[in-house]
Amino acid sequence: MISLFDLFKIGIGPSSSHTVGPMRAARRFTAHLPEGQPIERIQVTLYGSLAWTAKGHATDTAIMLGLYGESPETINPDDAPAILEQLSTQKQLSLNGQLVAFDPENDIILDTVTTPPVHPNTLQFTALSESGAIIVQSRFCSVGGGFIVPEDHTEGASYALPDMPLDFTSGVELLERTERNTLSIADVVMINEEALRPKHEINAYLDRIIDVMMACIDRGLVQTGILPGRLKVKRRAAALHARLQATSLHNQKPAHEVMDWVSLYAIAVNEENAAGSRVVTAPTNGAAGVIPAVLRYFRDHCPQASQQGMRDFLLTAAAIGGLFKLNASISGAEVGCQGEVGVASSMAAAGLAAALGANPQQVENAAEIGMEHHLGMTCDPIAGLVQIPCIERNAFGAVKAINAASLAMHGDGAHHVSLDHVIRTMAETGRDMNHRYKETSLGGLAVNVPEC
């Protein structure tokens, strides 16, 4: 299993694999530079999807912030512009007590020609001497959800936690753990997490994640203006919120009004993500709005909502997300948006069903339904920005999750297609998908819709 502490990470937008991962990789590279050895210059080369969408996904600025020493979990987004201006103006980094040349315009190289040998999200860091000789060179793969792996360790890399009391690597094993021990899926995850840290720390982290998600929605509901990037996309959440508030005062309301609220919550989060604000990677930034929107639906629109119910929601969602991460992928550059919004919808469906009292078989069915109807979804962001179609796509993923949970709970848990079947199918579909539809902005809407 994969820890919920890894699946739900607090960071900044707009992308977990293209912003959060590269920032972490840059910080890790500088932390391991040899002390006492003069370094003249730092150069960074981006390959594959990272190169094709570097500007739109803010990969270049993430690398600058990481080299400066910032991390996604702790950086104040409001401080970023001043740091970036300083680096662009001074063209120097302070590393190990020495000033090192780094010109972002020339030292961040976008290699769209070379095919990276292991993973489409590959980046290389090089420390050079005064003569131009390589002192240190490190290559990392950003494999989705903010996870980074050294390129030479990617093959066969495992993110699973060893020796868990109730470990599982498939949906079948997860259900076996619940049946054998008369536990819910949330119980299984909690028992495993308690093997790593005290329960009060786990609950505190869950509550922190919930607070950040809800705060992100609240901030998104009041922000106005234009999102960064050449598309000049206007924020819509504040206007939608005002319209829904006005409608809620009417005696007669449309039956679908609650779905409008859910869509609003997701749009609010993903507009914040597109603006580079603080979000929770759940399981990625491109899909960061789905789980908060469905969690907010549970909190504000379901009579049985409670804080423990919200914790169980996230614990259950973490179990499902971990299975996708272990057995397929949550990287849009690897499997398309089915691995981002599709996985988030599956996680949210399972989490909501669990919070509403579904049994483990119904929860597994909800997760399966949530992914089954996202299979084949491409990742084709216009202008390489995590805006169109990404923002609206989160709204639809959230609505689908609620629908999946409802359908599953109207059944007894028995179904023909298992969660393991759809995970395997998603992985195979991702391998078969043309690279133009996997976060390169070389196909689909990205080339058929004018940018201005």
C-alpha positions in Angstrom: 0.0 0.0 0.0 1.0 3.6 -0.4 0.7 6.0 2.5 -2.0 8.7 2.5 0.8 11.1 3.5 2.2 10.5 0.0 -1.0 10.5 -1.9 -2.4 13.7 -0.3 0.3 16.3 -0.4 0.0 20.1 0.2 1.6 22.0 -2.6 1.1 24.7 -5.2 -0.4 24.7 -8.7 -0.7 24.2 -11.5 0.7 20.7 -11.9 1.9 17.9 -9.6 4.1 16.2 -12.2 5.2 19.4 -13.9 5.4 21.8 -11.0 5.5 20.0 -7.7 7.8 17.1 -8.9 10.3 19.3 -10.6 10.5 21.7 -7.6 11.2 18.7 -5.3 13.8 17.3 -7.8 15.6 20.7 -8.0 15.7 21.0 -4.2 17.0 17.4 -3.9 19.7 18.1 -6.5 21.1 21.1 -4.7 20.9 19.4 -1.3 23.3 16.7 -2.5 25.9 18.9 -4.2 29.4 18.3 -3.0 30.6 20.8 -0.4 33.9 22.7 -0.9 34.0 22.1 -4.7 33.8 25.2 -6.8 30.8 25.2 -9.1 30.6 27.7 -12.0 27.2 27.1 -13.5 24.0 25.1 -13.1 22.1 23.9 -16.1 18.7 22.0 -16.3 17.4 20.1 -19.3 13.8 19.1 -19.6 12.7 16.3 -21.9 9.4 14.9 -23.2 6.2 16.3 -21.8 8.1 18.5 -19.4 9.7 20.3 -22.3 6.6 20.6 -24.5 4.5 22.2 -21.7 7.2 23.8 -19.5 5.8 27.4 -19.8 2.1 26.5 -19.5 2.7 24.2 -16.5 5.2 26.6 -14.8 7.9 23.9 -14.8 10.5 26.5 -15.4 9.5 28.6 -12.4 9.1 25.5 -10.3 12.7 24.6 -11.0 13.9 28.1 -10.2 12.1 28.0 -6.8 13.5 24.5 -6.1 17.0 25.6 -6.8 16.5 28.6 -4.6 15.7 26.2 -1.8 11.9 26.3 -1.7 9.7 23.2 -1.4 6.0 22.8 -2.5 4.8 21.9 1.0 6.2 25.1 2.7 6.5 27.8 0.1 4.2 30.8 0.4 2.8 31.3 -3.1 2.7 35.1 -2.4 6.6 35.1 -2.0 7.2 33.3 -5.4 7.1 36.4 -7.7 9.8 38.2 -5.7 12.1 35.1 -5.7 11.6 34.6 -9.5 12.3 38.3 -10.2 15.5 38.1 -8.1 16.8 35.0 -9.9 15.9 36.4 -13.4 17.6 39.7 -12.6 20.7 38.6 -10.7 21.2 35.3 -12.7 22.9 33.7 -9.7 22.1 31.1 -7.1 23.6 30.8 -3.6 24.6 27.2 -3.1 26.8 25.8 -0.3 28.0 29.3 0.5 29.1 30.2 -3.0 27.5 32.2 -5.8 26.8 30.0 -8.9 25.8 31.3 -12.3 22.3 30.4 -13.4 20.5 32.3 -16.2 16.9 30.9 -16.4 16.6 32.0 -20.0 19.6 30.1 -21.2 20.2 27.5 -18.5 16.8 25.9 -18.5 16.9 23.9 -21.8 13.7 22.5 -23.4 14.7 19.4 -25.4 11.7 18.5 -27.5 13.7 16.3 -29.8 15.3 13.7 -27.6 13.0 10.9 -26.4 13.6 10.2 -22.8 14.5 6.5 -22.4 12.5 5.7 -19.2 9.6 8.1 -18.6 8.1 11.0 -20.6 8.6 13.4 -17.6 12.4 13.4 -17.3 14.6 16.3 -16.2 18.4 16.5 -15.9 20.4 18.7 -13.6 24.1 19.5 -14.3 26.7 21.3 -12.2 29.6 22.6 -14.3 33.1 23.7 -13.4 34.7 26.9 -14.8 36.2 24.9 -17.6 32.8 23.4 -18.5 33.5 20.0 -17.1 30.6 18.1 -15.4 31.0 18.0 -11.7 27.6 16.4 -10.9 24.8 15.3 -13.1 21.5 13.9 -11.9 18.4 12.8 -13.8 15.0 12.4 -12.3 11.6 11.2 -13.5 8.5 13.0 -12.3 6.1 10.1 -12.3 2.8 11.8 -11.3 1.3 13.1 -8.1 4.5 14.9 -7.1 6.5 11.7 -6.9 10.0 11.8 -8.2 12.4 9.0 -8.8 16.1 9.0 -10.0 16.0 7.8 -13.6 18.3 4.9 -12.9 16.0 3.6 -10.2 12.7 4.0 -12.0 12.5 0.5 -13.5 10.9 -1.6 -10.8 10.6 1.2 -8.4 8.1 0.6 -5.7 6.3 3.2 -3.5 4.7 0.5 -1.3 5.2 0.5 2.4 6.9 -2.7 3.6 5.6 -5.1 6.2 2.2 -3.5 6.8 -0.1 -5.4 9.2 -2.9 -5.6 6.5 -1.0 -4.9 3.3 -2.7 -5.2 0.0 -1.7 -4.7 -3.6 -5.0 -5.3 -5.4 -8.7 -4.7 -5.0 -9.2 -8.4 -4.3 -6.6 -8.4 -1.5 -8.2 -5.3 0.0 -11.6 -6.8 0.1 -10.1 -10.0 1.6 -8.6 -7.9 4.4 -11.9 -6.3 5.2 -13.8 -9.6 5.2 -11.3 -11.6 7.2 -11.0 -9.0 9.9 -14.6 -7.6 9.8 -13.2 -4.1 9.0 -14.1 -1.3 6.7 -11.6 -0.1 4.1 -10.9 3.0 6.1 -10.2 0.7 9.1 -7.6 -1.3 7.1 -5.9 1.9 6.0 -5.8 3.3 9.5 -4.3 0.2 10.9 -1.6 0.2 8.4 -0.9 3.9 8.9 -0.7 3.3 12.7 2.2 1.0 12.0 4.1 4.1 10.9 3.0 6.9 13.3 0.5 7.5 16.2 -3.2 7.7 15.5 -3.4 11.3 16.7 -0.8 12.3 14.1 -2.8 10.6 11.4 -6.0 12.3 12.4 -4.3 15.6 12.7 -2.9 15.2 9.1 -6.3 14.2 7.8 -7.9 17.2 9.4 -5.1 19.4 8.0 -5.8 18.1 4.5 -9.5 18.7 4.9 -8.9 22.2 6.1 -6.6 23.1 3.2 -9.2 21.6 0.7 -12.0 23.6 2.2 -10.0 26.8 2.4 -9.0 26.4 -1.2 -12.7 26.2 -2.2 -13.5 29.2 -0.1 -10.7 31.3 -1.6 -11.7 30.2 -5.1 -15.3 31.3 -4.5 -14.3 34.9 -4.0 -11.3 35.4 -6.3 -11.9 37.3 -9.6 -9.8 38.4 -12.5 -7.8 36.6 -15.3 -5.8 33.4 -14.8 -2.1 33.5 -15.7 -1.1 32.6 -19.3 -1.8 33.6 -22.8 -5.3 32.2 -23.0 -6.5 35.0 -20.6 -9.1 32.8 -19.1 -11.5 34.7 -16.9 -12.3 33.2 -13.4 -15.9 32.1 -13.2 -16.3 30.7 -9.7 -17.2 33.9 -8.0 -19.9 34.8 -10.5 -21.3 31.3 -10.4 -21.3 31.4 -6.6 -23.3 34.6 -6.6 -25.8 33.2 -9.1 -26.3 30.0 -7.1 -26.7 32.0 -3.8 -29.4 34.1 -5.4 -31.2 31.0 -6.8 -31.1 29.3 -3.4 -33.5 31.9 -2.0 -36.2 30.9 -4.5 -39.1 28.8 -3.3 -38.8 26.6 -6.3 -35.4 25.3 -7.1 -34.2 23.1 -10.0 -33.7 19.5 -9.0 -30.2 19.5 -10.3 -29.1 22.5 -8.2 -26.9 20.4 -5.9 -24.9 19.3 -9.0 -24.3 22.9 -9.8 -22.9 23.5 -6.3 -20.6 20.4 -6.8 -19.4 21.8 -10.1 -18.8 25.2 -8.5 -16.6 23.7 -5.7 -14.4 21.8 -8.3 -14.1 24.9 -10.5 -13.1 27.1 -7.5 -10.3 24.7 -6.6 -9.0 24.3 -10.1 -9.0 28.0 -10.8 -6.9 28.3 -7.7 -4.6 25.6 -9.0 -4.3 27.3 -12.3 -3.3 30.5 -10.5 -0.5 28.8 -8.7 -2.2 28.9 -5.3 -2.1 26.3 -2.5 -3.9 23.1 -3.2 -3.8 19.5 -2.1 -2.4 17.0 -4.7 -5.3 14.5 -4.8 -3.9 12.5 -6.4 -2.5 15.1 -8.8 -2.8 18.9 -9.2 -4.6 18.7 -12.5 -7.3 16.7 -10.8 -7.1 18.6 -7.5 -10.7 19.7 -7.6 -12.6 16.4 -7.7 -12.1 15.1 -4.2 -12.5 18.5 -2.4 -15.7 19.1 -4.3 -17.2 15.7 -3.4 -16.0 16.1 0.2 -17.6 19.5 0.4 -20.8 17.9 -1.0 -20.7 15.4 1.8 -20.0 18.1 4.4 -22.6 20.6 3.3 -25.3 18.6 1.6 -25.5 15.2 3.4 -27.4 15.0 6.7 -25.1 12.3 8.1 -21.9 14.3 7.6 -19.3 14.4 10.4 -15.6 15.0 10.9 -15.0 11.3 11.3 -17.0 10.7 8.1 -14.7 13.0 6.3 -11.7 11.2 7.7 -13.1 7.9 6.5 -13.7 9.4 3.1 -10.0 10.3 2.7 -8.7 7.1 4.2 -10.9 5.1 1.8 -9.9 7.3 -1.2 -6.2 6.8 -0.3 -6.6 3.0 -0.5 -8.1 3.3 -4.0 -5.5 5.9 -5.2 -2.7 3.7 -3.9 -3.9 0.8 -6.0 -3.9 2.9 -9.2 -0.5 4.3 -8.4 1.0 0.8 -7.7 -0.6 -1.0 -10.6 -1.1 1.6 -13.3 -0.2 5.3 -13.2 -1.5 8.7 -12.0 0.6 10.6 -14.6 -1.2 12.4 -17.4 2.1 12.2 -19.4 2.1 8.5 -19.0 -1.6 7.4 -19.4 -3.6 10.6 -20.2 -6.2 12.3 -18.1 -7.8 9.0 -17.2 -4.9 8.7 -14.8 -5.6 12.1 -13.2 -9.3 13.1 -13.3 -10.3 9.4 -13.8 -8.4 8.2 -10.8 -9.6 11.2 -8.7 -13.2 10.4 -9.6 -12.7 6.8 -8.7 -11.2 7.8 -5.3 -13.9 10.3 -4.6 -16.7 7.8 -5.5 -15.2 5.2 -3.1 -14.7 7.8 -0.4 -18.2 9.2 -0.6 -19.8 5.7 -0.6 -17.8 4.8 2.5 -18.7 8.0 4.3 -22.4 7.3 3.5 -22.2 3.9 5.1 -21.6 1.6 2.1 -20.1 -1.8 2.7 -16.6 -2.6 1.3 -18.1 -4.4 -1.8 -20.2 -1.4 -2.6 -17.2 0.9 -2.1 -15.1 -1.2 -4.5 -18.0 -1.1 -7.0 -18.2 2.7 -6.7 -14.5 3.0 -7.4 -14.8 0.7 -10.4 -17.7 2.7 -11.9 -15.9 5.9 -11.3 -12.9 4.8 -13.4 -14.8 2.7 -16.0 -16.4 5.7 -17.5 -13.2 7.7 -17.7 -11.3 5.1 -19.6 -9.5 6.5 -22.6 -9.7 10.1 -21.5 -6.9 12.1 -23.2 -4.7 14.9 -21.7 -4.7 17.7 -24.2 -4.4 21.1 -22.4 -4.7 24.1 -24.7 -1.5 26.1 -24.8 0.0 23.7 -22.2 -2.0 25.4 -19.5 -3.9 23.5 -16.8 -7.1 25.5 -17.6 -8.9 24.3 -20.7 -10.4 21.6 -20.6 -8.9 20.8 -17.1 -11.0 23.1 -14.9 -14.4 22.0 -16.3 -13.2 18.4 -16.5 -12.8 18.4 -12.7 -16.4 19.5 -12.3 -17.6 16.6 -14.4 -15.3 14.2 -12.6 -16.8 15.2 -9.3 -20.4 14.8 -10.5 -19.5 11.4 -12.0 -18.1 10.4 -8.6 -21.3 11.2 -6.8 -23.3 9.3 -9.5 -21.0 6.3 -9.2 -21.4 6.2 -5.4 -25.1 6.4 -5.7 -25.3 3.6 -8.3 -23.1 1.4 -6.3 -25.1 1.9 -3.1 -28.3 1.0 -4.9 -26.8 -2.4 -5.5 -25.5 -5.1 -3.2 -21.9 -4.9 -4.2 -22.0 -7.7 -6.8 -20.9 -6.6 -10.3 -19.2 -8.1 -13.4 -16.3 -5.7 -13.8 -13.9 -5.5 -10.8 -11.7 -2.6 -9.7 -8.7 -4.7 -10.6 -10.1 -5.1 -14.2 -10.5 -1.4 -14.8 -7.0 -0.6 -13.3 -5.4 -3.1 -15.6 -7.5 -1.8 -18.6 -6.6 1.8 -17.7 -2.9 0.9 -17.8 -3.2 -0.9 -21.1 -5.2 1.9 -22.6 -2.6 4.4 -21.5 0.2 2.4 -23.1 -1.7 2.2 -26.4 -2.6 6.0 -26.4 -0.7 8.1 -28.9 1.9 10.3 -27.1 0.2 13.4 -28.7 -2.7 12.9 -26.2 -0.5 12.5 -23.1 0.2 16.0 -21.8 2.3 17.2 -24.7 -0.3 19.7 -26.2 0.4 18.2 -29.6 -3.0 16.7 -30.2 -6.8 17.0 -29.5 -8.2 20.3 -28.3 -4.6 21.7 -27.9 -4.2 21.9 -31.7 -7.8 22.2 -32.9 -8.8 25.2 -30.8 -7.2 28.6 -31.5 -5.3 29.9 -28.5 -6.6 33.5 -29.1 
